[in-house]
Amino acid sequence: MANGQPDEILVSCRFYFEADSLTDKQILEVSGLSAETPAAGGDKVLGSTKEAVNLRQAAPTRTKFSPVTVKVVATTNIDLYKWYEDCNKNGGGKSNWSSNRKGASVTVYDQSGTEKLAGI
């Protein structure tokens, strides 16, 4: 509850996916949005004090991102499918992800159409 008002339930028809020139794609589901930065060396003892207290130091490592799955609403607009097809040659041939890479985001809107969260 925020500002004395009950929290609004944000329904799936108000989530949109964009990837550079691919805009306003309605989303059914997004999964796998996570990142992890594990510590390295935290389990190794570096030394100990006079009181026999073990000293440890953990250093951050590279951030690991999980694969993201976006399920969009099917429409007659095929630009998203065309982008996927350009990246993945299902009929054989070389995949072309590097030259077709796009920056993407998910935007959340409330029932009145006001943007609530962008750039997920």
Secondary structure, DSSP 4 states (H G I P E B T S, - for coil): -BTTBPPPP--GGGEEEEETTEEEEEEEEEE---EE--EESTTS--EE-TT-PEE---EE---EEPPPEEEE---S--HHHHHHHHH--TTSS---TGGG---EEEEEE-TTS-EEE---
